[in-house]
Amino acid sequence: MEEPKIKVGIMSAAEVKFILDGDFHVSDTTVSGSQVATTDGKSIIWNNKEYTELFFEPTNDEVSFWLEDVTIGVNFHWERKENQRFKGALKLIVENGKITPINILGVEDYLLSVISSEMSATASLELLKAHAVISRSWLLAQIDKNKRIVDAGEQYSAVEKTSDDEMIKWYDREDHINFDVCADDHCQRYQGITRASTPEVAKAIEATRGQVLMDGENLCDARFSKCCGGVYEEFENCWEPIHYDYLAARRDGENETDFPDLTIEENAREWILTRPEAHCNTSDAEILSQVLNNYDQETTDFYRWEVTYTQEEISKLVKERSGMDYGNIVDLEPIARGTSGRLYKLKIVGTNKTLTIGKELEIRRTLSPSHLYSSAFVVEKGENDANGLPSTFTLKGAGWGHGVGLCQIGAAVMGAKGYNYKEILLHYFVDAEIKELY
């Protein structure tokens, strides 16, 4: 197998400003310098001409292009815009009435950026190697999965159940039909060559070139998140109802099988309200700086966290985020928890409406102006107000992200303790195999 080329959707805007930092072929001509493309909702307008799509191909491997005002951290607490630089080809298409710039490049060049974007370039070599294998595996597994869906003529649905009393849905990357992956946290952070990679990142990618995690003959859907909170979550509790043996519940510690059944409410409450020992239970600034970029370090705690809303705040928040008027919030009732203690079903009881929602990301989106750190939380209600309603809701939680697969902070701790990348990978992906695909 040769190294594949991939298509990465970078952003979406009515107007795209970009700079070709060198000569690019487009149609029958060669162009460079500052460019502006707009759309009427159907066509791309560039240099006073209309196009269905535009393809800018670099004349050599040294040239690059810049995209202005790329939003990073979409809907997260650190969302912001920045100018980003990319190697490879640039394709412009119209999607949903806006222009989508797509970067086309090889897998290994893509990984060079992902590792530098997802993690600090100061991370240990073994951690960088582990992340290179995971990112490569996840990417190729998603492309393979999407191809199977298209070839089978299936209509992918991220809604499991919708009724008057329950709405269960999840968020994954299959809504990207015109490119392989997006550039934000919805897929994997990809910011081109904006953040210079270090020799260590390049060394890690070269040392693991073509290596992937396999489950028999199948590529592993190698997920990762910032902090599992002590125990791994299982795939089916976050996305479609499919069980993968290699994404099994384990403790993120030396004794992987020593953990309570966190699907039981009282066990989950005790676990979340304490700080059990785990690899990812660390406040070591040097280790954290290996995993967390500057904007991630704006979060001061993640293994255990807390947020409090007044009655007015939570009622307004739930209405704005869900688009439904629950009235005043009476209760947030846990209905079903996964193996890490993360809620994948939560009943919101309001004076106007009661509905059970899920899965984990829908819960996190509904109960935060951006995203809650995780859905592994317990609820403590303040004393009733004059109307007999809880005056406050305090969410006390564990972990950061979905908790499936590799725990980045736990893996950083393992790297600091001297584990090699294969040991780190097989700690998080149970009984998987590491194979060389190309």
matplotlib code that plots the C-alpha trace (Angstrom):
import matplotlib.pyplot as plt

x = [0.0, 1.3, 1.0, -2.6, -3.5, -6.2, -8.6, -9.0, -11.8, -10.3, -13.2, -16.5, -17.1, -19.0, -15.7, -12.2, -9.1, -5.9, -2.3, -0.4, 3.1, 4.7, 3.4, 0.3, -1.3, -5.0, -6.9, -4.5, -2.5, -0.1, -0.9, 0.6, 0.0, -3.1, -6.5, -10.2, -12.9, -16.6, -19.8, -23.4, -24.4, -24.0, -20.8, -17.4, -16.5, -12.8, -11.1, -14.6, -15.4, -17.7, -16.5, -18.2, -14.9, -11.3, -8.1, -4.7, -1.8, 1.6, 4.4, 6.9, 7.0, 8.5, 5.6, 2.7, -0.5, -2.1, -5.8, -7.0, -9.4, -9.6, -11.7, -10.1, -11.8, -15.3, -17.8, -15.2, -14.3, -11.1, -12.6, -10.7, -9.6, -6.1, -4.2, -2.9, -0.3, -0.5, 1.6, 0.0, -2.9, -5.9, -9.4, -12.3, -15.9, -19.4, -21.1, -24.3, -24.1, -20.6, -17.0, -15.1, -11.3, -9.9, -6.2, -5.0, -1.8, -0.1, -0.9, 2.5, 2.6, -0.8, 0.4, 3.3, 0.8, -1.7, 0.9, 2.1, -1.5, -2.9, 0.1, 3.0, 6.0, 8.0, 6.3, 8.5, 9.5, 7.6, 4.4, 4.8, 5.3, 2.2, 0.2, 1.5, 0.2, -3.1, -3.7, -2.7, -5.0, -8.0, -7.6, -7.4, -10.1, -12.5, -11.7, -12.3, -15.5, -16.8, -16.0, -18.0, -21.0, -20.9, -20.3, -23.2, -25.4, -26.3, -27.7, -25.6, -27.7, -26.4, -29.8, -30.5, -34.0, -36.3, -39.7, -41.8, -39.8, -36.3, -33.8, -30.6, -28.0, -24.3, -21.8, -19.1, -17.4, -19.6, -21.4, -18.3, -19.1, -17.0, -13.7, -12.2, -11.8, -12.2, -9.4, -11.0, -11.5, -14.6, -12.0, -8.4, -6.8, -5.0, -3.5, -1.2, 2.4, 1.3, 2.9, 6.4, 7.1, 10.3, 12.8, 11.3, 7.9, 9.4, 11.5, 8.4, 6.5, 9.4, 10.1, 6.5, 5.9, 2.9, 2.3, -1.3, -3.3, -5.2, -8.0, -7.5, -7.8, -9.5, -8.1, -8.8, -11.0, -8.3, -10.0, -8.3, -9.3, -7.5, -8.3, -10.4, -10.9, -9.5, -11.4, -11.8, -15.2, -16.5, -17.2, -20.9, -21.7, -20.5, -21.3, -23.1, -24.1, -21.1, -18.8, -15.1, -13.2, -10.0, -11.9, -12.7, -13.1, -9.9, -8.4, -5.8, -3.2, -0.7, -3.5, -5.8, -8.5, -8.9, -11.9, -15.6, -18.6, -19.2, -22.5, -23.9, -25.0, -23.6, -20.3, -20.0, -20.9, -18.2, -15.6, -16.4, -16.4, -13.0, -9.6, -8.6, -5.1, -4.6, -2.0, -4.1, -4.5, -1.5, -0.8, 2.8, 3.1, 6.0, 4.1, 0.9, 2.8, 3.8, 0.2, -1.5, -1.0, -1.2, -5.0, -5.6, -3.6, -6.3, -8.1, -6.8, -8.3, -9.7, -9.2, -11.9, -13.8, -16.9, -19.4, -22.4, -25.4, -28.2, -31.8, -32.0, -28.7, -29.4, -33.0, -31.8, -28.8, -30.8, -33.3, -30.6, -28.5, -31.3, -33.7, -36.5, -38.3, -38.1, -39.3, -37.6, -35.3, -36.6, -34.1, -31.2, -31.7, -29.0, -30.6, -27.7, -23.9, -21.1, -18.0, -16.1, -19.1, -20.0, -23.7, -25.0, -28.6, -29.7, -33.3, -33.9, -37.1, -38.6, -41.8, -42.8, -41.1, -39.3, -37.0, -34.2, -31.2, -28.0, -25.4, -22.4, -21.7, -25.3, -25.4, -22.1, -23.4, -26.7, -25.3, -22.6, -22.2, -19.4, -19.0, -18.8, -15.4, -17.2, -20.5, -19.0, -20.7, -23.0, -25.5, -26.0, -29.0, -29.1, -32.0, -35.4, -36.2, -39.5, -41.1, -40.1, -37.4, -33.7, -31.8, -28.6, -27.3, -23.7, -22.1, -19.1, -17.3, -14.4, -12.2, -12.0, -13.5, -15.2, -12.8, -12.6, -9.2, -6.0, -6.0, -3.5, -2.6, -2.3, -0.1, 2.1, 2.6, 3.4, 6.0, 7.6, 7.7, 9.7, 7.1, 7.8, 5.2, 4.0, 3.5, 1.5, -0.7, -1.5, -2.4, -5.2, -6.1, -6.6, -5.1, -4.7, -1.8, 0.7, 1.3, 3.1, 0.5, 2.9]
y = [0.0, 3.5, 6.4, 7.8, 11.4, 12.9, 15.9, 18.1, 20.6, 23.7, 26.2, 27.6, 31.2, 33.4, 35.1, 33.4, 35.5, 33.5, 34.1, 31.9, 32.0, 30.9, 29.7, 27.5, 26.1, 26.8, 26.0, 26.9, 29.6, 30.1, 32.5, 33.7, 36.4, 37.6, 36.3, 36.7, 34.2, 34.9, 33.0, 33.8, 30.6, 28.4, 29.3, 30.5, 34.0, 34.6, 37.2, 38.3, 34.8, 32.0, 28.5, 25.4, 24.6, 25.8, 23.7, 25.3, 22.9, 23.9, 24.0, 22.4, 21.1, 24.3, 26.6, 27.1, 29.0, 31.1, 31.1, 34.2, 34.2, 30.4, 29.7, 27.2, 25.6, 25.9, 26.3, 25.7, 28.1, 29.1, 29.7, 32.3, 33.2, 33.0, 33.0, 29.6, 28.4, 25.1, 22.9, 20.9, 21.7, 23.9, 23.2, 25.5, 24.2, 25.5, 23.7, 24.9, 28.2, 29.0, 28.3, 25.4, 25.4, 21.9, 21.1, 18.0, 16.4, 13.1, 11.3, 11.7, 15.5, 15.8, 14.0, 16.3, 19.1, 17.1, 16.1, 19.7, 21.0, 18.4, 18.4, 20.6, 19.9, 19.5, 16.2, 13.2, 11.2, 8.0, 10.0, 11.6, 8.2, 6.9, 9.8, 9.4, 5.8, 6.7, 9.7, 7.7, 4.8, 7.0, 8.9, 5.8, 4.0, 7.0, 7.1, 3.3, 3.6, 6.4, 4.5, 1.5, 3.7, 5.3, 2.0, 0.4, 3.3, 3.7, 6.9, 7.5, 8.7, 10.1, 9.9, 6.7, 7.6, 10.5, 10.6, 12.8, 11.9, 11.0, 12.4, 10.4, 11.5, 11.6, 13.7, 12.1, 12.9, 11.2, 14.5, 15.4, 14.1, 16.3, 15.7, 13.1, 15.0, 18.5, 20.6, 21.2, 19.2, 17.6, 15.4, 16.1, 19.5, 20.3, 23.7, 23.2, 24.3, 27.3, 25.8, 24.8, 21.2, 20.2, 17.6, 15.4, 15.5, 14.7, 11.9, 10.4, 10.3, 8.9, 6.2, 5.0, 5.6, 3.6, 2.0, 1.6, -0.2, -3.2, -5.4, -8.6, -7.4, -4.2, -0.8, 0.3, 3.3, 4.9, 7.6, 9.9, 12.7, 15.0, 13.2, 10.1, 10.9, 7.6, 5.0, 4.6, 5.0, 2.5, 3.5, 2.6, 5.1, 8.0, 7.1, 4.4, 1.3, -0.8, -2.5, -2.7, -5.1, -3.0, 0.0, -1.7, -0.2, -0.2, 1.9, 4.4, 3.2, 0.4, -2.0, -1.7, -4.0, -2.3, -0.1, 0.0, -0.5, 3.2, 2.5, 2.1, 5.6, 5.4, 4.1, 6.9, 9.5, 8.3, 8.1, 11.5, 13.2, 11.9, 11.9, 8.2, 7.5, 7.3, 8.2, 11.3, 12.5, 14.9, 18.5, 18.3, 21.5, 20.1, 17.0, 18.9, 21.4, 18.4, 17.7, 21.1, 24.0, 27.5, 27.8, 24.4, 25.5, 28.1, 25.2, 25.0, 21.7, 18.8, 15.6, 16.9, 20.2, 22.1, 24.6, 26.3, 27.8, 29.8, 28.9, 31.8, 30.9, 27.2, 27.8, 30.4, 28.3, 25.1, 27.0, 28.7, 25.6, 23.1, 25.4, 24.1, 25.9, 23.6, 26.5, 26.6, 23.6, 21.4, 18.6, 17.0, 13.3, 10.8, 8.0, 6.0, 6.1, 4.5, 2.6, 5.8, 7.3, 9.5, 10.1, 9.1, 9.7, 12.6, 13.6, 17.3, 18.1, 21.5, 23.3, 23.3, 20.3, 17.1, 15.2, 12.6, 13.6, 11.9, 11.0, 12.5, 15.4, 16.4, 16.6, 18.6, 21.0, 21.6, 22.3, 24.8, 28.0, 26.0, 22.4, 20.9, 19.3, 15.9, 14.3, 12.5, 14.6, 14.5, 17.2, 19.0, 21.3, 24.4, 25.1, 25.8, 29.4, 31.2, 29.4, 25.9, 25.6, 24.7, 28.0, 26.6, 23.6, 22.6, 20.1, 18.3, 16.4, 14.2, 14.3, 16.3, 14.9, 11.7, 9.4, 6.8, 5.3, 7.1, 9.5, 12.2, 13.4, 9.8, 8.9, 11.9, 10.6, 7.1, 8.6, 10.5, 7.2, 5.5, 3.5, 3.1, 4.0, 0.4, -0.1, 3.2, 2.2, -1.3, 0.1, 2.1, -0.2, -3.6, -6.6, -4.5, -5.1, -2.6, -3.3, -1.5, -0.7, 1.0]
z = [0.0, -0.9, 1.4, 0.8, 0.0, 2.2, 2.0, 5.0, 5.3, 6.9, 7.4, 6.0, 5.1, 2.6, 1.7, 1.8, 1.8, 1.0, 0.0, -2.4, -1.1, -4.3, -7.7, -8.0, -11.1, -11.5, -14.7, -17.5, -15.7, -12.8, -10.0, -6.7, -4.1, -2.3, -3.5, -2.5, -3.4, -2.6, -3.4, -4.4, -2.6, -5.6, -7.5, -6.5, -7.7, -8.2, -10.4, -11.7, -13.0, -11.7, -11.0, -9.6, -7.8, -7.9, -7.6, -6.8, -7.3, -5.9, -8.6, -6.1, -2.6, -1.1, -1.7, 0.7, 1.1, 3.9, 4.9, 6.8, 9.8, 10.4, 13.5, 15.9, 18.9, 17.3, 20.2, 22.8, 25.6, 23.9, 20.4, 18.3, 14.8, 13.4, 10.1, 9.1, 6.7, 4.8, 2.5, -0.4, -2.7, -2.1, -3.4, -3.0, -3.1, -2.2, 0.7, 2.2, 0.5, 1.7, 0.5, 2.0, 1.5, 1.4, 1.9, 0.0, 1.2, 2.2, 5.4, 6.9, 6.2, 7.8, 10.9, 11.2, 11.7, 13.8, 16.4, 16.7, 16.9, 19.2, 21.6, 22.7, 20.5, 23.8, 24.6, 25.1, 22.1, 23.2, 23.7, 20.3, 18.7, 20.4, 19.2, 15.7, 15.6, 17.0, 14.7, 11.7, 12.7, 13.5, 10.2, 8.0, 9.9, 9.3, 5.6, 5.3, 7.3, 5.2, 2.0, 3.3, 4.1, 0.6, -1.2, 0.6, -0.3, 3.3, 4.8, 8.0, 10.9, 14.2, 15.8, 17.8, 19.2, 19.1, 20.8, 23.0, 26.1, 24.8, 22.3, 21.9, 19.3, 18.9, 17.0, 14.8, 11.5, 9.0, 8.2, 6.2, 2.8, 0.6, 2.4, 4.6, 7.9, 9.2, 10.8, 14.3, 17.5, 15.9, 14.1, 14.9, 15.4, 12.1, 11.7, 8.8, 9.3, 11.4, 14.4, 13.6, 14.3, 16.1, 15.1, 17.8, 16.1, 12.7, 14.3, 16.0, 12.7, 10.7, 13.4, 13.2, 9.4, 8.2, 11.7, 12.7, 15.4, 14.2, 15.5, 13.5, 9.9, 10.8, 11.5, 15.1, 15.5, 17.7, 19.7, 22.2, 24.6, 27.1, 30.4, 31.0, 34.7, 35.9, 34.0, 30.2, 28.5, 26.0, 22.4, 22.3, 25.1, 23.0, 19.4, 17.5, 19.4, 18.3, 20.8, 20.1, 22.4, 22.2, 23.6, 26.8, 30.3, 32.3, 35.0, 33.9, 36.4, 37.1, 38.1, 35.1, 36.5, 39.9, 39.5, 40.6, 38.4, 37.5, 35.7, 39.2, 40.5, 44.0, 42.8, 40.2, 42.8, 45.2, 42.4, 41.0, 44.4, 45.3, 43.5, 43.1, 42.0, 38.2, 35.6, 34.6, 38.2, 38.0, 38.5, 37.3, 35.2, 33.2, 32.2, 31.5, 29.2, 27.1, 26.2, 26.5, 24.2, 25.6, 25.1, 26.6, 29.7, 30.3, 32.0, 35.5, 36.5, 34.5, 36.6, 38.9, 38.2, 39.4, 37.9, 39.5, 37.9, 39.4, 38.6, 36.2, 34.5, 34.0, 32.7, 30.2, 29.2, 28.6, 26.5, 24.4, 23.9, 23.2, 21.3, 23.6, 26.4, 29.5, 31.7, 35.1, 35.7, 38.5, 38.3, 36.3, 36.8, 35.9, 33.8, 32.4, 32.9, 30.9, 32.2, 33.1, 35.0, 32.1, 31.6, 28.2, 29.3, 31.4, 32.2, 32.3, 34.3, 33.8, 34.7, 31.0, 29.5, 30.6, 28.2, 28.5, 26.3, 25.2, 24.3, 26.1, 23.8, 23.6, 27.4, 27.4, 24.8, 26.5, 29.9, 29.0, 26.9, 25.1, 26.2, 29.7, 30.3, 30.3, 31.1, 34.1, 36.8, 39.7, 40.5, 43.8, 44.2, 46.4, 48.8, 47.2, 46.5, 47.2, 44.2, 45.5, 42.8, 43.4, 43.8, 42.3, 40.4, 41.1, 38.7, 40.1, 37.4, 36.3, 33.2, 30.0, 26.8, 25.9, 27.7, 25.0, 23.9, 24.8, 27.7, 26.6, 30.0, 31.3, 28.4, 29.1, 32.6, 31.3, 29.0, 31.9, 33.8, 31.1, 29.2, 25.5, 22.9, 22.3, 26.0, 26.2, 23.2, 24.5, 27.9, 26.2, 23.3, 24.9, 23.0, 19.8, 17.5, 16.0, 12.3, 9.4, 6.7, 4.2]

ax = plt.figure().add_subplot(projection="3d")
ax.plot(x, y, z, "-o")
ax.set_aspect("equal")
plt.show()
